[in-house]
Amino acid sequence: MNQPVPPDPSLRVIVSTFATQAAVALGQIANPATNQTEIDLGRAKFNIDLVQVLKEKTAANATEEESKYTDDCLYQLRMLFIDKSAKK
């Protein structure tokens, strides 16, 4: 049986990893361990903040495409965070 080939390491993969964790914490994706959706705003904020740190620390070396992807992820996650925070 063939194992799936992981993507090449890149800034985009790192950003998407943290963005996915934030989406799980915001209840947008079921937690793979429990198959349940749950909201954990503290964990979501932590992962969003990690994406922000990556953006700041890689700004001088990121390509335009990487910067746009990171900005788009941050915008979408922050809007979801605001929406979920308002409902709590």
Secondary structure as UniProt FT lines:
FT   HELIX           11..25
FT   TURN            32..34
FT   HELIX           41..58
FT   TURN            59..61
FT   HELIX           64..87
//
